[in-house]
């Protein structure tokens, strides 16, 4: 009671509000947890632009990580499936050749094919000259039709048939559908014009197949090839060992071994690129959240002063800021996943030859990295806000 008999009024934590109309938490408040949750969401809604910027930053990180890794993994997996579909058991490449056939030059003598055919346990040998058009990323196989076709059940023609002249090309159904090609169409490849003589079911290594002699002529690789596909009589390891003994300096791999290598995490050529994209995504998320949350903390200096004057502890303030950040990160993760799968669906329809493989493992990794980057960006602003003196904060203009 005052000296004049009037009661002394004290702030009621249940009715305490900040300027934007949200309830203020107090240590003695019976529904303190609910009030903090309510305050958290109210603060996010009160600053929609800054909240959106943080959400977009986190979503961009999720998209960068998942799409780049998914595109890389998808292309590698699809390439491995096509190599497997050729029907060979053993791959013979030059010394120090890359697992990416397009990166290997035509340096092997074509005459090695006759030697390989005489190796015990070998049933069929097919020489291939691999070419790639860098401008359109078209992978082209120069093949001897009969030997290549004998490796498996053969090409499954949907239209047309084998080569009848050197200036003809066989294409797979995916490339035909994507480029709207049909029999008799003329297409430019490696600076020359070819006529489509056949359309086959995809899955035989390349998208385009031209006669081996024509490929050697175009590439200036007379009597040379990039690799040999070999089919064994059933004992793959024995055939591989016999070939390795014949060509000790060459790369001789069983198909199973080759397929295990076709993984983005196993390819040293791709690891630096993937790591760079992951780090770039985390840095973007960190900087966006840091700048957004720090600016928000400055704007809320008086509000934080009121909270501390009403009994909020340092941990309350830190928890509030980090809680808001994690909520924005969650929204960013959901938005990033939606955009990633949306782009994947669009690409599947627009560019069917481009495969994007998004695994649950990388979704989990990208999500954890998003929360880590966002939390790291909010730590300094959160502790900075928790260190405010209530009197100075209330006097802040």
C-alpha positions as CSV (number, residue, x, y, z in Angstrom):
1,X,0.0,0.0,0.0
2,X,1.1,3.5,-0.7
3,X,1.2,6.2,2.0
4,X,-2.0,7.6,0.6
5,X,-3.7,4.2,0.9
6,X,-3.6,3.3,-2.8
7,X,-2.3,-0.2,-3.8
8,X,1.0,-0.5,-5.5
9,X,0.5,-1.9,-9.1
10,X,2.9,-4.5,-10.3
11,X,3.2,-5.8,-13.9
12,X,1.1,-8.8,-14.5
13,X,3.1,-11.2,-16.7
14,X,-0.1,-12.6,-18.1
15,X,-1.0,-9.2,-19.6
16,X,2.5,-7.9,-20.4
17,X,2.9,-7.2,-24.1
18,X,5.5,-5.7,-26.4
19,X,4.8,-3.2,-29.2
20,X,3.9,-5.9,-31.7
21,X,1.2,-7.3,-29.4
22,X,3.0,-10.5,-28.3
23,X,3.0,-11.8,-24.8
24,X,6.2,-11.4,-22.7
25,X,7.6,-14.5,-20.9
26,X,8.3,-14.4,-17.2
27,X,10.0,-16.9,-15.1
28,X,7.0,-17.2,-12.7
29,X,4.5,-17.4,-15.5
30,X,2.6,-20.8,-15.3
31,X,2.3,-21.1,-19.0
32,X,5.8,-19.8,-19.7
33,X,6.6,-22.5,-22.4
34,X,3.4,-21.6,-24.3
35,X,4.2,-17.9,-24.1
36,X,7.7,-18.4,-25.5
37,X,6.3,-20.4,-28.3
38,X,3.6,-17.8,-29.0
39,X,6.2,-15.0,-28.9
40,X,8.5,-16.9,-31.2
41,X,5.9,-17.3,-34.0
42,X,4.5,-13.8,-33.4
43,X,8.0,-12.4,-34.0
44,X,8.4,-14.4,-37.2
45,X,5.1,-13.0,-38.5
46,X,5.9,-9.5,-37.4
47,X,8.9,-9.3,-39.7
48,X,7.8,-11.2,-42.8
49,X,10.4,-9.8,-45.2
50,X,13.4,-10.7,-43.0
51,X,11.9,-14.0,-42.1
52,X,11.4,-14.7,-45.8
53,X,15.1,-13.8,-46.6
54,X,16.3,-16.3,-44.0
55,X,14.0,-19.0,-45.3
56,X,15.2,-18.4,-48.9
57,X,18.8,-18.5,-47.7
58,X,18.3,-21.9,-46.1
59,X,16.2,-23.1,-49.0
60,X,19.0,-22.1,-51.4
61,X,21.5,-24.2,-49.4
62,X,19.2,-27.2,-49.5
63,X,18.7,-26.8,-53.3
64,X,22.4,-26.3,-54.1
65,X,23.4,-29.3,-52.1
66,X,20.7,-31.7,-53.1
67,X,20.4,-30.7,-56.8
68,X,24.2,-30.6,-57.5
69,X,24.8,-33.9,-55.7
70,X,21.6,-35.4,-57.2
71,X,22.5,-34.4,-60.7
72,X,26.1,-35.7,-60.3
73,X,24.9,-39.0,-58.8
74,X,22.1,-39.4,-61.3
75,X,24.3,-38.9,-64.3
76,X,26.9,-41.3,-62.9
77,X,24.2,-43.9,-62.0
78,X,22.5,-43.7,-65.3
79,X,25.9,-43.9,-67.1
80,X,26.7,-47.1,-65.1
81,X,23.4,-48.6,-66.0
82,X,24.0,-48.0,-69.7
83,X,27.5,-49.6,-69.5
84,X,26.0,-52.6,-67.7
85,X,23.4,-52.8,-70.5
86,X,26.0,-53.4,-73.2
87,X,26.3,-57.0,-72.0
88,X,30.1,-57.2,-71.4
89,X,31.7,-58.8,-68.4
90,X,35.2,-57.2,-68.7
91,X,36.3,-53.8,-69.7
92,X,39.8,-53.3,-71.2
93,X,41.1,-49.7,-71.3
94,X,44.5,-48.0,-71.9
95,X,46.9,-47.4,-69.0
96,X,45.8,-44.6,-66.6
97,X,42.4,-44.4,-68.4
98,X,39.6,-42.6,-66.6
99,X,36.4,-44.4,-65.5
100,X,34.6,-41.8,-67.6
101,X,35.1,-43.2,-71.1
102,X,34.6,-39.8,-72.7
103,X,37.8,-38.6,-71.0
104,X,39.9,-41.5,-72.5
105,X,41.6,-41.0,-75.8
106,X,41.7,-43.5,-78.7
107,X,45.2,-44.8,-78.1
108,X,44.7,-48.6,-78.2
109,X,45.5,-50.6,-81.3
110,X,42.4,-52.1,-82.8
111,X,44.5,-55.2,-83.6
112,X,44.5,-56.0,-79.9
113,X,40.9,-57.2,-80.4
114,X,42.1,-60.4,-82.3
115,X,44.5,-61.2,-79.4
116,X,41.8,-60.7,-76.8
117,X,39.5,-63.0,-78.8
118,X,42.0,-65.8,-78.5
119,X,42.3,-65.6,-74.7
120,X,40.9,-68.6,-72.9
121,X,37.4,-67.9,-71.5
122,X,36.6,-65.0,-73.9
123,X,33.6,-65.5,-76.1
124,X,33.1,-62.0,-77.7
125,X,35.2,-58.8,-78.1
126,X,33.8,-55.5,-79.3
127,X,36.1,-52.5,-80.0
128,X,34.6,-49.1,-79.3
129,X,35.8,-45.6,-80.1
130,X,34.2,-43.1,-77.7
131,X,33.6,-39.6,-78.8
132,X,31.8,-36.7,-77.2
133,X,30.4,-33.4,-78.4
134,X,31.2,-31.0,-75.7
135,X,28.8,-28.3,-76.9
136,X,25.8,-30.6,-76.6
137,X,27.3,-33.3,-74.3
138,X,26.4,-36.0,-76.9
139,X,28.1,-39.3,-76.2
140,X,28.9,-41.2,-79.4
141,X,30.1,-44.7,-79.8
142,X,31.9,-45.7,-82.9
143,X,31.2,-49.4,-83.2
144,X,31.6,-52.4,-85.4
145,X,27.9,-53.3,-85.5
146,X,28.2,-57.1,-85.6
147,X,30.7,-57.5,-82.7
148,X,29.0,-54.9,-80.5
149,X,25.6,-56.4,-81.1
150,X,26.9,-59.9,-80.2
151,X,27.8,-58.9,-76.7
152,X,24.2,-59.3,-75.5
153,X,20.8,-60.1,-77.0
154,X,21.5,-57.2,-79.4
155,X,19.9,-53.9,-80.1
156,X,16.1,-53.8,-79.8
157,X,15.1,-51.7,-82.8
158,X,11.9,-49.7,-82.4
159,X,12.3,-48.4,-86.0
160,X,14.7,-48.9,-88.8
161,X,17.8,-51.2,-88.7
162,X,21.6,-51.5,-88.8
163,X,24.0,-49.2,-90.7
164,X,24.0,-49.6,-94.5
165,X,26.5,-46.8,-95.1
166,X,29.2,-44.9,-93.2
167,X,27.1,-41.7,-92.9
168,X,24.3,-43.3,-90.9
169,X,23.6,-43.1,-87.2
170,X,21.6,-45.2,-84.7
171,X,20.1,-43.3,-81.8
172,X,18.3,-44.4,-78.7
173,X,14.6,-43.7,-78.0
174,X,15.3,-41.2,-75.2
175,X,17.4,-38.9,-77.5
176,X,14.9,-39.4,-80.3
177,X,12.0,-38.3,-78.2
178,X,13.9,-35.4,-76.6
179,X,15.2,-34.1,-80.0
180,X,12.1,-35.1,-81.9
181,X,14.1,-37.2,-84.3
182,X,12.7,-39.8,-86.7
183,X,14.0,-42.2,-89.4
184,X,15.6,-40.4,-92.3
185,X,16.3,-37.2,-90.4
186,X,19.7,-35.7,-90.9
187,X,21.6,-34.6,-87.8
188,X,25.1,-33.0,-87.3
189,X,27.6,-34.9,-85.2
190,X,31.2,-34.0,-84.9
191,X,31.0,-31.6,-87.8
192,X,29.5,-34.1,-90.2
193,X,25.9,-34.9,-91.2
194,X,24.5,-38.3,-90.5
195,X,21.1,-39.9,-91.4
196,X,19.1,-41.6,-88.8
197,X,18.8,-45.3,-89.9
198,X,17.5,-46.8,-86.6
199,X,16.0,-46.0,-83.3
200,X,16.7,-48.4,-80.5
201,X,15.7,-49.0,-76.9
202,X,18.1,-47.0,-74.6
203,X,20.6,-48.7,-72.3
204,X,23.5,-49.8,-74.6
205,X,26.2,-47.4,-73.5
206,X,25.8,-44.3,-75.6
207,X,22.9,-42.3,-77.1
208,X,24.4,-42.2,-80.6
209,X,26.1,-45.1,-82.6
210,X,28.1,-44.6,-85.8
211,X,30.2,-47.0,-87.8
212,X,33.7,-47.5,-86.3
213,X,35.6,-46.7,-89.5
214,X,33.7,-43.4,-89.8
215,X,34.5,-42.5,-86.2
216,X,38.2,-43.3,-86.7
217,X,38.2,-41.1,-89.8
218,X,36.5,-38.2,-88.0
219,X,38.8,-38.5,-84.9
220,X,42.0,-39.0,-86.9
221,X,42.5,-42.3,-85.0
222,X,43.0,-44.8,-87.8
223,X,43.1,-48.4,-86.6
224,X,42.8,-47.2,-82.9
225,X,40.0,-47.5,-80.3
226,X,39.2,-46.2,-76.8
227,X,38.3,-49.5,-75.2
228,X,37.3,-53.1,-75.7
229,X,34.1,-54.6,-74.3
230,X,34.7,-58.3,-73.5
231,X,32.1,-61.1,-72.8
232,X,33.4,-64.2,-71.0
233,X,32.1,-67.7,-71.2
234,X,30.8,-67.4,-67.6
235,X,34.0,-67.4,-65.5
236,X,34.5,-63.6,-65.5
237,X,37.4,-63.6,-63.0
238,X,39.4,-66.2,-64.9
239,X,39.0,-64.3,-68.2
240,X,39.9,-61.0,-66.5
241,X,43.1,-62.5,-65.0
242,X,44.1,-64.0,-68.4
243,X,43.6,-60.6,-70.1
244,X,45.5,-58.8,-67.4
245,X,48.4,-61.3,-67.9
246,X,48.3,-60.6,-71.6
247,X,48.1,-56.8,-71.1
248,X,49.8,-56.1,-67.7
249,X,50.0,-52.3,-68.2
250,X,46.4,-51.9,-69.2
251,X,43.3,-51.2,-67.1
252,X,41.4,-54.5,-67.0
253,X,38.3,-54.4,-64.8
254,X,35.4,-56.8,-64.3
255,X,32.1,-55.1,-64.9
256,X,31.1,-55.5,-61.2
257,X,34.3,-53.7,-60.1
258,X,33.6,-50.9,-62.5
259,X,30.0,-50.5,-61.3
260,X,31.2,-50.1,-57.7
261,X,33.5,-47.3,-58.8
262,X,30.6,-45.4,-60.4
263,X,29.6,-43.5,-57.3
264,X,30.2,-39.8,-56.7
265,X,31.8,-40.4,-53.4
266,X,34.3,-42.8,-55.0
267,X,35.4,-40.6,-57.8
268,X,38.3,-38.3,-56.9
269,X,37.5,-36.1,-59.9
270,X,34.2,-35.1,-58.4
271,X,34.9,-35.0,-54.7
272,X,36.3,-31.4,-54.7
273,X,33.4,-30.1,-56.8
274,X,30.8,-31.7,-54.5
275,X,32.6,-30.5,-51.3
276,X,32.8,-27.0,-52.8
277,X,29.1,-26.8,-53.5
278,X,28.3,-28.1,-50.0
279,X,30.5,-25.5,-48.4
280,X,29.1,-22.8,-50.6
281,X,25.6,-23.7,-49.5
282,X,26.5,-23.7,-45.8
283,X,28.3,-20.3,-46.1
284,X,25.3,-18.7,-47.9
285,X,22.9,-20.0,-45.2
286,X,25.3,-18.8,-42.4
287,X,25.8,-15.3,-43.8
288,X,22.1,-14.7,-44.6
289,X,21.0,-15.9,-41.2
290,X,23.7,-14.0,-39.4
291,X,22.9,-10.7,-41.1
292,X,19.1,-11.1,-40.8
293,X,19.1,-12.1,-37.1
294,X,21.7,-9.5,-36.1
295,X,19.6,-6.8,-37.8
296,X,16.5,-8.1,-36.1
297,X,18.2,-8.1,-32.7
298,X,19.1,-4.4,-33.1
299,X,15.6,-3.6,-34.0
300,X,14.3,-5.4,-31.0
301,X,16.7,-3.9,-28.4
302,X,13.9,-2.2,-26.5
303,X,11.7,-5.4,-26.6
304,X,14.6,-7.4,-25.3
305,X,15.1,-4.8,-22.5
306,X,11.4,-5.2,-21.5
307,X,11.8,-9.0,-21.5
308,X,14.8,-8.8,-19.2
309,X,13.1,-6.2,-16.9
310,X,10.2,-8.6,-16.5
311,X,12.5,-11.4,-15.4
312,X,13.7,-13.1,-18.6
313,X,17.1,-14.7,-18.1
314,X,20.0,-14.8,-20.5
315,X,19.1,-18.4,-21.5
316,X,15.5,-17.2,-22.2
317,X,16.8,-14.6,-24.7
318,X,19.3,-17.0,-26.3
319,X,16.6,-19.7,-26.5
320,X,14.1,-17.3,-28.0
321,X,16.6,-16.1,-30.8
322,X,17.8,-19.6,-31.5
323,X,14.2,-21.0,-31.5
324,X,13.2,-18.4,-34.1
325,X,16.2,-19.3,-36.2
326,X,15.5,-23.0,-36.1
327,X,11.9,-22.3,-37.0
328,X,13.1,-20.4,-40.1
329,X,15.6,-23.2,-40.9
330,X,12.7,-25.7,-40.7
331,X,10.7,-23.6,-43.1
332,X,13.7,-23.2,-45.4
333,X,14.3,-27.0,-45.4
334,X,10.7,-27.6,-46.4
335,X,10.9,-24.9,-49.1
336,X,14.2,-26.2,-50.4
337,X,13.0,-29.8,-50.7
338,X,9.9,-28.6,-52.5
339,X,11.9,-26.6,-55.0
340,X,14.4,-29.4,-55.5
341,X,11.8,-32.1,-56.2
342,X,9.8,-29.6,-58.3
343,X,12.9,-28.9,-60.5
344,X,13.6,-32.6,-60.7
345,X,10.0,-33.2,-62.0
346,X,10.3,-30.5,-64.6
347,X,13.7,-31.8,-65.8
348,X,12.3,-35.3,-66.1
349,X,9.7,-34.0,-68.5
350,X,11.8,-31.5,-70.4
351,X,15.1,-33.3,-70.5
352,X,14.5,-37.0,-70.1
353,X,18.2,-37.8,-70.8
354,X,19.2,-35.9,-67.7
355,X,18.9,-38.0,-64.5
356,X,18.7,-36.5,-61.0
357,X,19.1,-39.0,-58.2
358,X,18.2,-37.6,-54.7
359,X,18.8,-40.1,-51.9
360,X,17.5,-40.2,-48.4
361,X,21.0,-40.1,-47.1
362,X,21.8,-36.7,-48.8
363,X,18.4,-35.3,-47.7
364,X,19.4,-36.0,-44.1
365,X,22.9,-34.5,-44.7
366,X,21.5,-31.4,-46.3
367,X,19.0,-30.9,-43.5
368,X,21.6,-31.3,-40.8
369,X,23.9,-28.9,-42.6
370,X,21.1,-26.4,-43.0
371,X,20.3,-26.4,-39.3
372,X,24.0,-26.3,-38.5
373,X,24.6,-23.3,-40.8
374,X,21.5,-21.4,-39.5
375,X,22.4,-22.1,-35.9
376,X,26.0,-20.9,-36.4
377,X,24.7,-17.7,-37.9
378,X,22.4,-17.0,-35.0
379,X,24.8,-17.8,-32.1
380,X,26.5,-14.4,-32.1
381,X,23.4,-12.3,-32.4
382,X,21.7,-14.4,-29.7
383,X,24.4,-14.0,-27.1
384,X,24.8,-10.3,-28.1
385,X,21.1,-9.8,-27.3
386,X,21.3,-11.8,-24.0
387,X,24.1,-9.5,-22.8
388,X,22.0,-6.3,-23.0
389,X,21.7,-4.4,-19.8
390,X,17.9,-3.8,-19.2
391,X,18.3,-0.1,-18.4
392,X,20.5,0.6,-21.5
393,X,18.2,-1.5,-23.7
394,X,15.1,0.4,-22.5
395,X,16.8,3.7,-23.2
396,X,17.8,2.6,-26.8
397,X,16.3,4.7,-29.5
